[in-house]
């Protein structure tokens, strides 16, 4: 009997222990690869405010594995976690402890960053900055206390994995005794909603194409803005002015995507809440996160106004809007109302370039579409940018003080009616319901950054320096860091701070909103501030994935933090810096009736190694190749000094010779020469090149490739003082194939197939 009593006591003790240390497991799905992963929609929940209870450890197992999907037109590789895309929604109550075990079943390393979450620096999930990469076939445990609430998300911070599936919602619920509890808002049923994009291209290839200034994405989007299109629309002068100022075509985003997804689906619906059909008057709180790699999204709701109640996990005073644009990695909590019975109202997420969208129908009955957004008027945008751009590449604010998204310069491209009748959210509308002011006695460290970049070469920087050219920024623990950001580029930049929320200073003073993302539009200047009270190395970067990987980032080193995960922090930081200065390859070759010519180039942010070749099918045309190693100088990178090597073979005969415009003569069949030179981009995007060889021969040349004649027709030319010249036309069939015809002074007329990579 006594033995039985002891056993019962042990069992009771074990149950009590489990109540104190609760674990919630998400088991891995099947190891079998799926062509379409199981997409698990997060259900609506009516009981959001959790009762007061002892803190618990919430445990998740996340199994990271390759899979195959067919979101677009092809079956392509993706990364699924627990067999699903997006990754599982992770939910906690404030006061819990998160214990998340990552099982890396990939053949490459990975990591997870907890976006917007306050935690010890070693748990932040940035390889070579806060931890070592999680190697293939290994397991890694993240463990940190939940000391906040709100809508956040998590994603891979390794390479470009975020683009192919590694993103998910991270929700931290308020406790029922939280003093910030708002009746009628925090007790509404909620639905986590993850917006993302899908491309059928390998993201590494997307990154390479962006650095090679490929206009394939513009062709797919119908945004080429060629000369033929300019003439038809009455904007020939606009196009000439644009290229005179050495600008490429106007665009509002970088990449064309094949599909937009909401919780892993292009079209989804919400009909019930915990099994009860939605009816007129019901309200639903949508916890929306933009998990896209590079896309901003317009959000519109067909059932009337949307009420914004939180941003980046932080409460704001409710504000009614007709639409809002959610920046890359931003989150908004939005309350929508079902206005009528027997109808379902569309929430539509549309890419900023308005090429793709995804829909979420809320309610029961006949679907009520919100309607597509009209096509952008690109030449109106080009005309606007012409007025803003100086000849040196800087933006001229023309005396306007722009901030907080209050003046959308892109409005000139919107065909729809805008103004007071169409309320669009901006940051001046956001007000915290409680004071956010920082300690007045804390010392203040002020920093200023100008966001810079070269669209032509796709190099994105801060103060014209990429991460590999920048040391960590030392910050004393306990300082208030006040950062002023000015955008001197033609692109929007969503700047994200790891580890902290910052005050976004607006007209609300002590009640300025708290955020961890700030979207800065071209020509805008904004100021943020935060108390640096947590030691560690914290990333600060543009959250457009391809901008971050191109160098637009810095590291704030708060205090003298000894990271147990990285015993040699200096060596690790050098590896992190390498990510912003990767090598990119481009190559092109024409197989023509008169010969073979092409080029290949290896590029980094500042350096270029390129070689060109020409092979005539007749002996008299011979073979020649030129190789140049150069370094780009200046913010816009229009100037490139270089060293070169020139090899030529031409069967010239006894009395034949080559003679240039300077009277310099070459009588040899074979010529090998070293050179020094410089290339400079002139107005109209014409490259001027001056080159002096070791034997005294000088050559000057003018050249331009890819003149946009029409949507798919490109022209080019070259002329130099060696009395050589070339003109060509190329029709683009696919991303890698074109038909080209050209006349070359050495090789004559030819037509053939052009292949590029």
C-alpha positions in Angstrom: 0.0 0.0 0.0 2.8 2.4 0.9 4.6 1.5 -2.3 1.4 2.3 -4.3 1.2 5.6 -2.5 4.7 6.5 -3.4 4.1 5.6 -7.1 1.0 7.8 -7.1 2.9 10.6 -5.6 5.6 10.3 -8.2 3.0 10.3 -11.0 1.4 13.4 -9.5 4.7 15.1 -9.2 5.5 14.3 -12.8 2.2 15.7 -14.0 2.8 18.9 -12.0 6.3 19.2 -13.5 4.8 18.8 -17.0 2.3 21.6 -16.2 5.2 23.8 -15.2 7.4 22.9 -18.1 4.9 22.4 -21.0 6.3 21.4 -24.3 4.5 21.8 -27.6 6.1 19.8 -30.4 5.7 20.2 -34.2 6.8 16.9 -35.6 8.5 16.6 -39.0 6.5 15.6 -42.0 7.3 12.8 -44.3 10.8 12.6 -45.5 9.5 11.8 -49.0 10.0 14.8 -51.3 6.8 16.4 -52.4 6.1 18.3 -55.6 3.8 20.5 -53.7 4.4 20.9 -50.0 1.5 20.7 -47.5 0.4 24.3 -46.9 -1.1 24.7 -43.5 -3.3 27.8 -43.2 -3.2 29.3 -39.7 -6.7 28.9 -38.2 -8.6 31.9 -36.8 -8.6 31.9 -33.0 -11.2 33.5 -30.8 -9.5 33.1 -27.5 -6.4 35.3 -27.9 -5.9 36.7 -24.5 -4.4 33.9 -22.4 -5.2 33.6 -18.7 -2.5 34.3 -16.2 -0.6 31.1 -15.6 3.0 30.1 -14.7 5.5 30.7 -17.4 6.1 27.7 -19.6 8.8 26.5 -22.0 7.3 26.1 -25.4 9.3 23.7 -27.5 9.3 23.3 -31.3 11.2 20.9 -33.5 11.9 22.3 -37.0 13.1 20.0 -39.7 14.6 21.9 -42.6 14.5 19.9 -45.8 14.7 20.3 -49.6 11.4 19.8 -51.5 9.9 20.4 -54.9 7.1 22.8 -55.6 5.1 24.0 -58.6 3.9 27.4 -57.6 4.8 28.8 -61.0 5.0 27.1 -64.4 7.8 24.7 -63.5 8.6 22.2 -60.8 11.4 23.8 -58.8 13.5 23.3 -55.7 12.3 24.9 -52.5 13.0 24.5 -48.8 10.2 23.3 -46.6 10.2 23.2 -42.8 8.2 20.3 -41.3 6.9 19.6 -44.8 5.3 23.0 -45.3 5.7 26.5 -46.8 5.6 28.9 -45.1 7.4 27.5 -42.1 5.1 26.7 -39.1 3.5 29.5 -37.2 5.3 29.7 -33.8 3.1 31.0 -31.0 4.0 32.0 -27.4 2.6 34.0 -24.5 4.6 36.8 -23.1 6.6 35.3 -20.2 7.2 32.0 -21.8 10.6 30.6 -22.8 11.1 29.6 -26.4 13.1 26.5 -27.1 13.4 25.8 -30.8 15.5 23.0 -32.2 16.5 23.2 -35.8 17.3 19.9 -37.6 19.2 20.8 -40.7 18.5 18.1 -43.3 19.9 20.2 -46.2 23.2 19.7 -48.0 24.1 23.3 -47.1 24.3 25.3 -43.9 21.3 27.3 -42.6 20.2 29.6 -39.8 17.0 31.2 -38.4 16.6 34.9 -37.4 13.8 35.9 -35.1 12.8 39.2 -36.8 11.8 41.9 -34.3 12.3 39.7 -31.3 14.2 40.9 -28.2 16.7 38.2 -27.2 20.3 37.6 -26.2 22.7 38.4 -29.1 23.9 34.8 -29.4 20.3 33.8 -30.3 19.7 36.3 -33.0 20.5 33.9 -35.9 23.0 35.7 -38.1 25.8 33.4 -39.3 29.3 34.8 -38.6 27.8 37.7 -36.6 25.9 36.0 -33.7 26.5 32.3 -34.3 28.2 29.8 -36.5 26.2 28.5 -39.5 24.1 25.4 -38.7 26.0 22.8 -40.8 24.3 20.2 -43.0 23.1 17.2 -41.0 23.5 18.9 -37.6 21.1 20.2 -35.0 21.1 23.5 -33.2 18.9 24.8 -30.3 17.8 28.4 -29.9 16.5 29.2 -26.4 15.4 32.7 -25.2 12.8 34.3 -23.0 9.6 35.8 -24.5 9.6 39.4 -23.0 7.3 41.1 -25.5 4.1 40.6 -27.5 3.0 41.2 -31.0 3.1 40.1 -34.7 6.6 39.1 -35.8 8.1 36.6 -38.2 11.2 34.5 -38.6 13.4 33.5 -41.6 16.7 32.2 -42.7 19.6 34.6 -42.7 21.8 32.3 -44.8 22.4 33.3 -48.4 19.2 33.5 -50.4 17.2 30.7 -48.6 14.5 33.1 -47.5 13.5 33.5 -51.2 12.6 29.8 -51.6 10.5 29.0 -48.5 12.3 29.8 -45.3 9.9 32.3 -43.7 7.1 31.9 -41.1 4.9 33.8 -38.6 6.2 34.3 -35.1 3.3 35.4 -32.8 3.7 36.5 -29.1 0.3 36.9 -27.3 -0.5 39.4 -24.6 -1.2 38.1 -21.1 -4.7 38.8 -19.8 -3.3 41.0 -17.1 -1.3 43.1 -19.5 -1.8 46.8 -18.8 -1.8 47.5 -22.5 -4.9 45.3 -23.1 -7.4 46.9 -25.4 -11.0 45.6 -25.3 -12.5 45.2 -28.7 -9.0 44.8 -30.3 -6.9 42.4 -28.4 -9.8 40.0 -27.8 -10.8 39.7 -31.5 -10.3 36.4 -33.4 -6.9 36.6 -35.2 -5.5 35.1 -38.3 -1.7 35.1 -39.1 -1.2 36.0 -42.7 2.2 35.6 -44.4 2.7 37.4 -47.8 5.5 36.1 -50.0 6.6 35.8 -53.6 7.8 32.9 -55.8 10.2 32.9 -58.7 10.8 29.9 -61.0 14.4 31.1 -61.2 17.2 30.0 -58.9 17.6 33.0 -56.5 21.4 32.9 -57.1 20.6 33.4 -60.8 18.2 36.3 -59.9 21.0 37.9 -58.0 23.5 37.5 -60.8 21.1 38.9 -63.4 20.5 42.0 -61.3 24.2 42.6 -61.1 24.5 42.1 -64.9 21.9 44.8 -65.6 19.7 42.3 -67.4 16.4 43.8 -68.5 14.6 40.4 -68.7 12.6 41.2 -65.6 11.5 44.5 -67.3 10.4 42.6 -70.4 8.3 40.2 -68.3 6.7 43.1 -66.4 6.1 45.2 -69.6 8.3 47.9 -68.1 11.1 48.3 -70.7 10.3 51.9 -71.7 12.0 51.5 -75.0 12.3 54.3 -77.7 9.4 52.9 -79.7 7.2 52.9 -76.7 8.4 56.5 -75.8 7.5 57.7 -79.3 4.0 56.1 -79.2 3.3 57.7 -75.8 4.6 61.1 -76.7 7.6 60.8 -74.4 10.6 60.7 -76.8 12.1 63.8 -75.1 11.6 62.2 -71.7 13.5 59.1 -72.8 16.3 61.2 -74.3 16.6 63.2 -71.1 16.6 60.0 -69.0 19.5 58.5 -70.9 21.3 61.9 -71.1 21.5 61.8 -67.4 22.9 58.2 -67.6 19.8 56.6 -66.1 18.3 53.2 -66.9 14.6 52.8 -67.4 12.2 53.7 -64.5 11.2 50.9 -62.2 9.6 50.5 -58.8 10.9 47.0 -58.0 13.8 44.8 -59.1 12.4 41.3 -59.8 9.5 39.8 -61.8 7.8 37.1 -59.8 5.8 34.2 -61.1 3.4 33.9 -58.2 2.3 35.8 -55.1 1.3 33.7 -52.0 -0.8 34.3 -48.9 0.0 31.6 -46.4 1.4 29.5 -49.2 -1.6 29.9 -51.6 -2.4 32.3 -54.4 -6.1 32.1 -53.6 -7.5 31.3 -50.1 -10.6 32.0 -48.1 -11.7 32.4 -44.5 -15.3 31.3 -43.9 -15.4 30.3 -40.2 -14.0 31.2 -36.9 -13.6 28.1 -34.7 -16.3 26.4 -36.8 -18.8 29.3 -36.6 -19.5 30.9 -40.0 -18.6 34.5 -40.3 -21.6 36.9 -40.6 -22.3 40.6 -41.0 -20.7 42.7 -38.3 -18.0 40.2 -37.4 -14.5 41.6 -37.0 -11.3 39.7 -37.7 -7.8 40.8 -36.8 -5.3 39.9 -39.5 -1.7 39.6 -38.3 0.0 40.4 -41.6 3.8 39.9 -42.3 5.6 40.7 -45.5 7.9 37.7 -45.9 8.8 38.6 -49.5 12.5 38.8 -50.5 12.1 42.1 -52.5 8.5 43.0 -53.0 6.4 45.7 -51.4 2.7 45.0 -51.5 -0.4 47.1 -51.7 -3.1 45.9 -49.3 -6.8 46.6 -50.1 -10.0 45.2 -48.7 -13.3 45.0 -50.6 -15.5 45.2 -47.5 -14.6 48.8 -46.6 -12.0 50.5 -44.4 -9.2 48.6 -42.8 -8.3 49.6 -39.2 -4.5 49.5 -38.5 -4.0 48.6 -34.8 -0.3 47.6 -34.7 2.9 47.8 -36.7 6.0 45.7 -36.3 4.5 44.1 -33.2 3.8 47.4 -31.4 0.4 48.8 -30.7 -0.7 52.0 -32.4 -3.8 54.1 -32.0 -6.4 52.7 -34.4 -6.3 54.4 -37.8 -8.8 53.8 -40.6 -7.4 53.6 -44.1 -8.5 52.6 -47.6 -5.2 51.0 -48.4 -1.6 50.6 -47.3 1.7 49.6 -48.7 3.6 47.1 -46.6 7.3 47.2 -46.9 9.6 44.2 -47.2 9.7 42.5 -43.8 7.2 44.9 -42.2 4.2 43.7 -40.2 0.8 45.3 -39.6 -2.1 44.2 -37.5 -5.3 45.1 -39.4 -8.9 44.7 -38.3 -11.5 44.1 -41.0 -15.3 43.9 -40.7 -17.7 41.6 -42.6 -20.3 44.2 -43.9 -22.9 41.9 -45.3 -24.2 38.4 -45.1 -24.0 35.8 -47.9 -20.9 37.6 -49.3 -17.1 37.1 -49.2 -15.0 40.2 -49.4 -11.5 40.2 -51.0 -8.3 41.2 -49.3 -5.9 41.6 -52.1 -2.1 41.9 -51.9 -0.6 43.4 -55.1 3.0 43.9 -55.8 4.1 47.5 -56.0 4.8 47.2 -59.7 1.2 45.8 -60.0 2.2 42.8 -62.1 1.0 40.0 -59.7 -1.4 39.6 -56.7 -2.8 37.1 -54.3 -6.3 37.1 -52.8 -7.9 36.1 -49.4 -11.7 36.1 -49.4 -13.2 36.7 -45.9 -16.8 35.7 -45.3 -19.4 33.4 -46.7 -21.2 33.6 -50.0 -20.7 35.3 -53.3 -17.2 36.7 -53.8 -16.9 40.4 -53.9 -13.6 41.3 -55.7 -11.8 44.5 -54.9 -10.5 44.6 -58.5 -7.0 44.7 -60.0 -4.8 47.8 -59.7 -4.3 49.6 -63.0 -0.9 49.5 -64.8 1.6 52.1 -63.8 2.4 55.1 -66.1 6.1 54.5 -66.3 7.0 57.4 -68.6 5.4 59.8 -66.1 7.6 58.3 -63.5 10.6 58.7 -65.8 9.8 62.3 -66.3 9.6 62.9 -62.6 12.9 61.2 -62.0 14.5 63.3 -64.8 13.6 66.4 -62.8 15.0 64.9 -59.6 18.3 63.6 -60.9 21.4 65.8 -61.2 24.0 65.1 -63.8 26.4 63.7 -61.2 23.9 61.1 -60.2 22.7 62.7 -56.9 19.0 63.4 -56.2 17.9 67.0 -56.0 15.2 67.5 -53.4 14.4 70.9 -54.8 14.0 72.3 -51.4 11.4 69.8 -50.3 11.6 68.3 -46.9 10.2 64.8 -47.3 9.8 62.2 -44.6 7.5 59.5 -43.2 6.1 58.4 -46.5 3.9 61.5 -46.5 4.8 62.4 -50.1 4.7 59.5 -52.5 6.7 60.6 -55.5 5.4 57.6 -57.4 1.8 59.0 -57.3 2.5 60.5 -60.7 2.5 57.0 -62.1 -0.9 56.0 -60.5 -3.8 56.0 -63.0 -6.3 55.7 -60.1 -7.7 58.8 -58.3 -5.8 59.6 -55.2 -6.2 62.3 -52.6 -8.4 62.8 -49.5 -11.1 60.5 -50.8 -8.6 57.6 -50.8 -6.8 57.4 -47.5 -3.4 55.7 -47.8 -1.4 54.9 -44.6 1.8 56.8 -44.0 4.1 56.9 -40.9 2.8 60.3 -39.7 -0.5 58.6 -38.9 1.1 56.1 -36.5 0.8 57.0 -32.8 1.7 54.9 -29.9 -1.1 54.6 -27.3 1.6 55.0 -24.5 4.7 57.1 -24.1 7.8 55.9 -25.8 10.2 58.6 -24.8 13.7 57.5 -23.8 15.6 58.4 -20.5 16.6 62.0 -20.7 19.8 61.4 -18.6 21.2 58.8 -21.1 24.1 60.0 -23.3 23.2 60.4 -27.0 25.3 59.2 -29.9 24.2 60.6 -33.2 24.8 58.9 -36.5 23.9 60.0 -40.1 23.8 57.7 -43.1 23.1 58.4 -46.7 21.7 55.5 -48.6 23.5 55.2 -51.9 23.6 52.9 -54.9 24.3 52.2 -58.5 21.3 50.7 -60.3 23.5 50.1 -63.4 25.8 47.8 -61.6 23.5 46.9 -58.7 25.7 48.0 -55.9 23.9 49.2 -52.8 25.7 51.0 -50.0 25.6 53.4 -47.1 27.7 56.5 -47.5 29.0 54.9 -50.7 30.6 52.0 -48.7 29.4 48.4 -48.6 29.8 46.2 -45.6 33.1 44.8 -46.7 34.5 48.3 -46.6 33.2 49.1 -43.2 34.2 48.4 -39.6 31.7 47.7 -36.9 30.2 50.9 -35.3 31.1 51.0 -31.6 28.2 51.9 -29.3 28.4 52.1 -25.5 25.8 50.2 -23.6 23.3 52.6 -22.2 23.7 55.2 -24.9 20.7 56.5 -26.9 21.6 56.0 -30.5 19.9 58.6 -32.8 20.2 57.8 -36.5 19.3 60.1 -39.3 18.8 58.3 -42.7 18.7 60.1 -46.0 17.8 58.2 -49.2 19.9 59.5 -52.1 19.0 56.6 -54.4 16.1 55.9 -56.7 14.8 52.9 -54.8 12.9 52.5 -51.6 14.8 50.9 -48.8 13.2 49.1 -45.8 15.9 49.5 -43.1 15.7 46.9 -40.3 17.4 47.0 -36.9 18.1 43.7 -35.2 17.6 43.3 -31.4 15.7 46.5 -30.7 12.6 48.5 -31.5 13.3 52.1 -32.4 11.3 55.2 -32.0 10.3 56.6 -35.4 10.3 60.3 -34.7 7.2 62.0 -36.0 4.8 64.8 -34.9 3.5 62.7 -32.0 6.6 63.4 -29.8 6.5 61.4 -26.7 4.0 59.0 -28.4 6.1 58.4 -31.5 5.5 54.8 -32.7 7.9 52.0 -32.0 9.1 49.9 -35.1 12.0 47.8 -36.2 11.5 48.5 -39.9 11.5 51.9 -41.6 10.6 52.3 -45.3 12.6 55.2 -46.7 11.5 56.5 -50.0 13.7 58.3 -52.5 14.8 61.8 -51.3 13.3 61.2 -47.8 15.1 62.0 -44.5 13.9 60.2 -41.4 15.3 60.0 -37.8 15.0 57.0 -35.5 16.4 56.5 -32.0 16.7 53.6 -29.4 18.3 52.8 -26.1 21.2 50.5 -26.7 20.7 48.5 -23.5 21.5 45.0 -24.8 25.1 44.0 -25.5 26.2 42.4 -28.7 26.8 42.8 -32.4 23.5 43.9 -34.0 22.8 43.9 -37.8 21.3 47.0 -39.4 20.5 46.5 -43.0 18.1 47.0 -46.0 15.7 44.1 -45.9 15.4 43.8 -49.7 17.3 40.6 -49.8 19.3 41.4 -52.9 20.2 44.9 -51.6 21.4 43.4 -48.3 23.5 40.9 -50.2 24.9 43.7 -52.3 26.3 45.7 -49.3 23.7 48.0 -47.8 24.3 47.0 -44.2 26.2 47.9 -41.0 26.9 46.3 -37.6 26.2 48.1 -34.3 28.7 46.7 -31.7 27.0 47.5 -28.4 29.3 47.1 -25.4 32.2 44.7 -25.3 30.3 41.5 -25.8 32.1 38.1 -25.6 30.0 35.8 -27.8 30.4 32.1 -26.7 29.3 31.0 -30.2 32.1 32.9 -31.9 35.5 32.6 -30.1 37.2 34.6 -33.0 34.8 37.4 -33.8 37.2 39.3 -36.0 37.7 36.3 -38.3 33.9 35.6 -38.4 33.2 39.3 -39.3 35.4 39.0 -42.3 33.4 36.1 -43.5 30.2 38.1 -43.0 31.7 41.0 -45.0 32.4 38.6 -47.9 28.7 38.2 -48.5 28.3 41.8 -49.6 31.1 41.5 -52.1 30.4 38.2 -54.0 31.7 37.4 -57.4 29.2 37.4 -60.3 29.7 35.9 -63.7 28.2 37.0 -67.0 28.9 35.6 -70.5 27.6 36.1 -74.0 28.6 34.6 -77.3 27.3 35.0 -80.9 27.4 32.2 -83.4 27.1 34.1 -86.6 27.6 33.4 -90.3 30.7 35.6 -90.5 32.4 34.5 -87.3 32.2 34.1 -83.6 32.4 36.9 -81.0 31.6 37.2 -77.4 32.7 38.3 -73.9 32.8 37.0 -70.3 33.1 39.0 -67.2 33.7 38.4 -63.5 32.4 41.3 -61.3 32.6 42.3 -57.7 31.2 45.5 -56.1 34.3 47.5 -57.2 36.3 45.2 -59.5 35.8 43.8 -62.9 37.7 41.2 -64.9 36.5 40.9 -68.4 37.6 39.4 -71.7 36.3 39.9 -75.3 37.1 37.8 -78.3 36.4 37.8 -82.1 37.1 34.9 -84.5 36.6 35.4 -88.2 35.9 32.4 -90.3 38.2 33.7 -93.1 42.0 33.7 -92.3 42.3 37.3 -93.3 40.0 38.2 -90.4 42.1 36.4 -87.9 41.6 36.2 -84.1 41.8 38.8 -81.4 41.1 39.0 -77.7 41.3 41.8 -75.1 41.3 41.3 -71.3 40.9 44.1 -68.8 41.1 44.2 -65.0 39.6 47.4 -63.7 38.3 49.1 -60.5 35.2 51.2 -60.5 35.5 54.6 -58.8 32.8 56.9 -57.5 29.3 56.5 -56.1 27.7 55.9 -59.5 30.8 53.9 -60.7 31.0 55.7 -64.0 34.8 55.7 -64.0 37.0 52.6 -64.3 40.8 52.7 -64.6 42.1 49.4 -65.8 45.1 47.4 -66.9 44.8 45.2 -70.0 46.3 42.7 -72.3 45.7 42.6 -76.0 46.4 39.6 -78.3 45.8 39.7 -82.1 46.6 37.5 -85.0 45.9 38.6 -88.6 47.5 37.2 -91.7 48.5 40.5 -93.3 51.0 39.6 -96.0 54.4 41.1 -96.9 53.4 44.7 -97.6 50.2 45.0 -95.6 49.9 46.8 -92.3 47.5 48.3 -89.8 47.3 52.1 -89.4 45.2 54.1 -87.0 44.0 57.7 -87.0 47.1 58.8 -85.2 49.4 57.5 -87.9 50.7 54.7 -85.7 51.5 51.5 -87.7 51.5 47.8 -86.9 53.1 45.5 -89.5 53.1 42.2 -87.5 50.8 39.3 -88.0 50.8 38.6 -84.2 50.6 41.4 -81.7 50.8 41.0 -77.9 50.6 44.2 -75.9 50.1 45.3 -72.3 48.1 48.5 -71.7 46.8 51.1 -69.2 43.5 52.7 -69.8 40.4 54.2 -68.4 36.7 53.8 -69.2 34.1 56.5 -68.5 30.3 56.5 -68.9 29.2 59.5 -70.9 25.7 60.9 -71.2 23.4 58.7 -73.2 25.1 55.7 -71.5 27.9 55.7 -74.1 31.2 54.3 -72.8 34.4 56.2 -73.7 37.6 54.2 -73.5 41.2 55.4 -73.7 44.0 52.9 -73.8 47.8 53.2 -74.2 49.8 50.1 -75.0 53.4 49.4 -73.9 54.7 49.9 -77.5 53.2 53.5 -77.6 50.1 52.8 -79.6 47.1 54.6 -78.4 43.4 53.7 -79.0 40.3 55.7 -78.2 36.8 54.2 -78.6 33.1 54.8 -78.1 30.7 52.0 -77.6 27.2 51.2 -76.3 25.3 48.0 -75.9 21.6 47.2 -75.3 20.0 50.4 -76.7 16.2 49.7 -76.2 14.7 50.2 -79.6 11.5 48.3 -78.8 10.3 45.9 -76.1 12.6 43.1 -77.3 14.8 44.8 -79.9 18.2 46.0 -78.8 20.9 47.9 -80.7 24.6 48.6 -80.2 27.6 50.2 -81.8 31.4 50.6 -81.5 33.9 52.8 -83.2 37.6 53.4 -82.4 40.7 55.2 -83.7 42.0 51.9 -85.1 39.4 52.6 -87.8 37.3 49.7 -86.6 33.6 49.9 -86.3 30.6 47.7 -85.6 26.8 48.0 -85.4 24.3 45.4 -84.4 20.7 44.5 -83.7 19.5 41.8 -81.3 16.0 40.5 -80.9 15.5 38.9 -77.4 13.6 35.5 -77.7 14.1 34.2 -74.2 16.2 35.1 -71.1 19.2 33.4 -72.6 18.6 33.3 -76.4 18.4 36.0 -79.0 18.8 36.5 -82.8 21.5 38.9 -83.7 22.6 40.6 -86.9 25.6 42.8 -87.2 28.2 44.4 -89.5 31.8 44.4 -88.4 34.6 46.3 -90.2 36.8 43.3 -90.0 34.4 40.4 -90.2 31.8 41.9 -92.5 28.0 41.2 -92.3 26.7 38.3 -90.3 23.6 36.9 -88.7 23.2 34.2 -86.1 22.2 33.0 -82.7 23.2 35.0 -79.6 23.5 33.1 -76.3 24.0 34.8 -72.9 24.3 33.8 -69.3 
